[in-house]
Amino acid sequence: MLKVIILSASKYSLYTTIVTEELSRNNITPVAIIVKDIFSIKRFISEFRRNPCALIKKISRKLLFRKLRNKNKLSLAAYFNEKKFLCNSVDDLEEIYKIPVKKCNDFHSEEIIKYIDSFSSDLIVFTGGGIIKKNLLSLPKVGILNCHMGILPYYRGMDCHLWALINSDFDNIGLSAHLMDEGIDTGNLLKIMRI
C-alpha cells in the first residue's frame, strides 16, 4: 500500500480537500495531513516582512473575493460541487476519513520532520505552503509531488499563469505536475496539461 502524506497551506484549502478525497476515492488514503496554522502571528509577521503587498493581495484574494471565485464554472469550487465531495476543511477529512492531522507553523521544524520521518512515506503530495527545503525533500521514497499553475520550465513561481496571458503565450497556459527538488519549480516533469 502506497504511504502518502499531504502538506497543506491551510486547513480550509479546497485544493487539499479535493486532492485528498480524489486519492481516497482511488483507494489511496493518506497516512497523515500536515497543515500550516494560518492564524499564526509568527507566520503573519514573516510574510509581511518578506512582501507586504503580496500578503495584502493574498488576504484579499482568499477572503474578500472568495464568493466571486466560487461562481466561476472553471474553479475548484465548481469541480468540488460537480464531484460531490464531502469535506470542506482538513478537519472534515480527519473526521470522515480518519486521517491524522498535525498542525504546524513550519513544515521544516524538527518536530514535523521527525513526525513525517516516522511514517516512512513513499510520497508527499504538496498542496501549497511555501518553498520546500532539502531536509524535507529527502524524506519520502519517491519524492514530493507538486502541481504547478504554469507550464514548466517556461513559467515558474507564483502567479505564473498570469505571465503567460500577459505575454500572449496561449500555447503555454496550463498545469505541470512535477517532483520537487531544491530549485524553484525545477524538478522532474511528470505531466503537462495545456488549457
WOLIN-V566158 format. One line per field, one symbol per residue. phi: phi as a letter, one per 40 degrees, with the letter a starting at -180 (. if undefined). A space follows every 50 residues. Layout:
# WOLIN-V566158
phi=???
This chain:
# WOLIN-V566158
phi=.ccbbbbbcacbccccccdccccccbgbcdcabbbcccbccccccccccc acccccccccccbcbdcccccccbcccccdcccfccbbaccccccccfcc bbcacacbcdccdccccccfccabbcbhhhcccdccdcccccibcbbbca ccccbbgcfccccccdcfcccbbibbcaccbcccfbcdcbabbcb
